[in-house]
Amino acid sequence: MMTDIYPVVLVVSILGTWLAWAVQQGRLLSAFKREFPDVARERIPCAFEYMRHPEKVLFFHRKSSVEVLRRDPAIWKLRQQVRWLTLMAVLVPLGGGLFGFAYAVYAVYVGQR
């Protein structure tokens, strides 16, 4: 039997994953701007402005950024963490929702017996 705590655990897991992703993404952008300011100005719009822009996130997922990011091992490690956290930020909500749905279907099926 699924307890009432499952939705709370799911929401906390999702928010924790999103928070970790946002923190690591911010660290990656800051480190990149510090180490490669010329490349950041050239390739990331509004990189040095306190303004949200999707390219600040998408740049690090593009294949064209790999050659620049591999030059610095610390930045490369941050990029790998951000990629993993991006995947988790999608899979945790989907997996949790699918598990809840599957459990609900199972509970209805077993309850009809």
N, C-alpha and C positions, 0 to 999 in steps of 0.2 A: 504494500500500500504506500502510495506516495504521500509524504507528509505535507503539511501546509508551509513548511520552510523552503520547499523547492523553488518557488518563484522568487523568494528573497535571495537565495543562493545564486540563482540565475542572474538576477539584476546586479548583484554585487560583483559577480564574475565578469559580466559584460562591462560594467562601469570601470572595474579594475583594469581590464584589458585595454579599454579605450584611453584611460588615464595614462597607463604605461606607454601606449603608443604615442600619445601627444607629448609626453615628457621626452621620450627618446627622439622624436621628430624634431623638437625644438633644440635639443642638444646637437643633433646632426647638422641642422641648418646653421647654428651658431659656430660650430667647429669648422664647417665648410667656409663660411664667410670670413672667419679668422685666418684660415690657412690659404685659401684661394680667393682673395677679394676681387681680383680682375675677372676671373672666370665667373664668379657669382654675379658681378655687375653685368657681364655680357649675356649670360644664359638664363638668369632668373629675374623676371620683371619684379620690381619693387623689393628686391632682396634686402636692401638696407633701410627700408621704410617700415614704420610700424603700421602695416596695412596687410590685411589678409589677401592672399592670392593663391589660387590652386597650383600654380607652377612651383611654389615653394615646397609642395609635397610631391608633385608628379615628377619633378626633375630627378629625384633620387631613384625613381623606378624606371627610368629610361635607359635603354642600352647605350645611348650616346654618352651618358654620364659615367659609365663604368671605367673608362680609361683614366679619367681625371680622379675618380674616387680611389682607385687602387694605388695611387701614388703615396697615399698616407695610410698606414695600417690602422691607426685609431679611427679614422673616418670610415674606412672600409668596414671595420668591425661594427661601428654604429649603423652603417647602412644595412648590414646583414641583420642586425637586431630589428631595425625598423621594418625590413621586408617580412621577417618572421612575425612581428607583432601586427602588421597589416593583415597577413593571412589569418592570424588568430582573431583579429577584430571582426572578421567576416564569419569565420567558422564557429566561434563560441555562440553568438546569437542564433545562427542557423541550427547548429547541433542541439542547443538547448531547446529551441522551439520544436524541432523535429522529435526530440525525445519526449517532450510534453505531449505532442500530438499523438505519437505512437502509444504512449501510456493511456491517453484518453480513449483512443480507439480500442485498446486492449481491455480497459475497464468496462466500457460499454458492452463489448463482446462477451466478457466473462460474466457481467451482470445480467445478461439475457438468458443465461443457462438455467 
